[in-house]
Amino acid sequence: MVLQYSAVGIQNESHMATDISDYWKDLERLETSIGYAVWNCSLDLPVRLVAISEGGIGGWCLGGGDEHLRICRDVVP
């Protein structure tokens, strides 16, 4: 007998992490998102795999904040 299961992909909101507390906030958001997704998707088959996007923890370093403004203020008129 072949066991059947389902997989869930999570595309969560994450913010650029600048210190450890930012990582913990992203992990708490992920915990909530995974809980809802597993509950919702387990109606037909049990969920055995959860995939998280590449920037799901810690976000993307796209610039921003005071340091970014200080550097770019002289470059961009």
N, C-alpha and C positions, 0 to 999 in steps of 0.2 A: 504494500500500500504506500503510495506517495503522499507525503504530508504536504498540505497546501498552506501557504501563508501569504501575507501581503507586505509590501514595503511602502514607506512614507518618506517623501522629501520635504524638508523644512526650509522655507525661504523666510528667514526672520529679519526683523529690524535690528540692526546693530549699529553701534556708534564707534567712532575712532577711539580706541583705548589709549589713554595717556598714563594711567597708573593702574594699580592692581584692583582698585575698587570698580573701575570701569569694566574690567574683565568679569568681575563677580556680577555686576548688573546684567551684562550680556548672558551670562550663564543662568541667572534667574529667569530672564525672559525666555531663554531656550527651554528651560525646565517646564515652564507653563505651556509653551507652544507644543512641545513634544507630548505632554500629558493630554492636551486637547486633541491633537492629531491621532494619537494611539487610540484614545477613547472613541473618536468619531469613525476611524477607519477599521476598527475591530468588529464592526457590526456583522460583516460577512465572513471574514477570515481573520485569524489572529495576526497582529503585526509582529514581525521578528527582525525587521531591519529599519532603522531610521537614518536617513542621509541628511547631512547638514551642509549648507553652502560653504564655499571656500572661505569667505569672509565672515562666517557666522559667529565666530568668537573673536572679538577684538576689532572688527570692522576693517576698513581700508584706510590707509594713510594717504588721504587725498589733499592734505594741507588744510589749513584752518587754524583758528585760534590767534592769539596775540602775536606769537612768533612769526607766523605766516604773514600776517598783516604788516608787521614791521619790515620784513624782508621785501615784500612785494610793493610796498608803498613807494619806494624809490624807483622801482622798475616800471610799474604801470602808472602812466600819468592820470 
